[in-house]
């Protein structure tokens, strides 16, 4: 089947089998390897993407579900002038450690801040319920999202 959708701000058209998963299409066919596959079962959040502005797990989506949609991967978060404020905050706070979960965390944080720009620390914790990190203990991640939400630039 031929799929047409917007990917990181660009119209794309590609061919995909009916049973192809979105994560495989993005990583293997589109070369967007920032979207990770950690579990393949929707438990870890490493494959997080934005679809029409909403947080989705690409390992649980068929590529066909991207038809006509607006898709943003971690590669599409940065702007022409540099990194997205969330990406900068993650770096500033040392919330990246091994980096495997980071793209999914940034995507989940963006979806959370789109829903509630003045989000509380508790809501940030709850917002990451489906995103696992084995390295950081989450505190630096929560600090980074909180600062990005408030537009702060603390060292």
Buried (B, 14 or more C-beta within 10 A) or exposed (E): EEBEBBBBEEEBEBEBEEEBBBBBBBBEBBEBEBBBBBBBEBBBBBBBBBBEEEBBBBBBBBBBBBEEBBBBBBBBBEEEEEBBBBBBBBEBBEBBBEEBBBBBBBBBBBBBBEEEEEBEEEBBBEBBEBBBBEBBEBEBBBBBBBBBBEEEEEE
